[in-house]
Amino acid sequence: MELVEKVKNRERLTQVEGEALYDLDLFTLGELADAIRQEKFAKKSYFNINRHINPTNVCADVCKFCAYSASRKNPNQYTMSHEEILEIAQNSYNQGAKEVHIVSAHNPNVGVEWYMDVFRKIKEQIPELHVKAMTAAEVDFLYREYGLSYDEVLDMMIANGVDSMPGGGAEIFDEKVREYLCKGKVTSQQWLDIHEKWHNRGRQSNATMLFGHVETRAHRIDHMIRLRDLQDRTGGFNAFVPLVYQRDNNFLKVTDFPTGQEILKTYAISRIMLDNIPHLKAYWVTASINLALIAQEFGADDLDGTIEKESIQAAAGAKSASGMKLEEFIALIRNSGFIPVERDSLYKELKIYK
């Protein structure tokens, strides 16, 4: 079959060819994706020891898929003090964490300094800790709320100790779908522009795609190609993270959820389409740990990390509120036939668990 031969020959695929990959059977896709994965990383599966911190759930934006954010009238809204955040970061570092992953809602009540000062305080107190923080959606919020340019926000982030950016806020790039999901939030092009500016500063980031809601397969392929085009220009994306939509406690009335096969096909196709983004992350928080482990056979070489605690996906039904114990994480990867490799935030190998 011509399409299969093109993949085997490592030829770049078009939108139409990307969509046609979904018509291949699951095991053919798995074999194609696994061959690419093994060329790059053999049987290594990466993870890091990290802590997710979600400092506030008060949000000026309303996204239909979100179960985490709290409106003004929500009795469960919260905003952490810097002292609370610092204590969490210090305790996590003391327990071996190499990274704090800080993502917040878009809180209009705290000021830009609240965001920036906490990064600076963490770096001053724990300079060895990698700070991954501020999605492009948060950058855009500060731009909208405080009249700062994207360049000014990104420069402030660097000046205050942010080391890399997470990939959140990408959702689906198709403009019509995006308008339905999260009208008023960062646009597709703005998301790409912000990451391009970040990459041009010599910094790295991740990219995400939220799938399994109202988008089509064609929308997913379009999303991947837009990321691939940007990566051609900058080379700044470390990893692509397909995020499986979580169904609980939100305003999307989705009834047709993707099957496990559809999710695995999407991982495999991501590995095939995104020939210039090195790592494919099966984020166990949204995929479930069981499916993430299987995804290792379908192109994924990274399972994220121990995370310790997570609030955003957990609010929508993910089983991630308390993270994963390091020993359990290592055992699960090893028992699935892969080699656990602890990495830092930029994929430098720290320890291989033979």
Sequence and secondary structure as in RCSB ss.txt:
>XXXX:A:sequence
MELVEKVKNRERLTQVEGEALYDLDLFTLGELADAIRQEKFAKKSYFNINRHINPTNVCADVCKFCAYSASRKNP
NQYTMSHEEILEIAQNSYNQGAKEVHIVSAHNPNVGVEWYMDVFRKIKEQIPELHVKAMTAAEVDFLYREYGLSY
DEVLDMMIANGVDSMPGGGAEIFDEKVREYLCKGKVTSQQWLDIHEKWHNRGRQSNATMLFGHVETRAHRIDHMI
RLRDLQDRTGGFNAFVPLVYQRDNNFLKVTDFPTGQEILKTYAISRIMLDNIPHLKAYWVTASINLALIAQEFGA
DDLDGTIEKESIQAAAGAKSASGMKLEEFIALIRNSGFIPVERDSLYKELKIYK
>XXXX:A:secstr
 HHHHHHHTT    HHHHHHHTTS HHHHHHHHHHHHHHHHTTEEEEE EEEE  B B SS  TT SS B TT T
T  B  HHHHHHHHHHHHHTT  EEEE     TTS HHHHHHHHHHHHHH TTSEEEE  HHHHHHHHHHH   H
HHHHHHHHHTT  BB  TT S   HHHHHHHHTTS  HHHHHHHHHHHHHTT  EEEEEEESSS  HHHHHHHHH
HHHHHHHHH  EEEEEEEE   SSSS        HHHHHHHHHHHHHH TT  EEB  HHHH HHHHHHHGGGT 
 EEEE  S   TTGGGT S TT   HHHHHHHHHHTT EEEEE TT  EEEE  
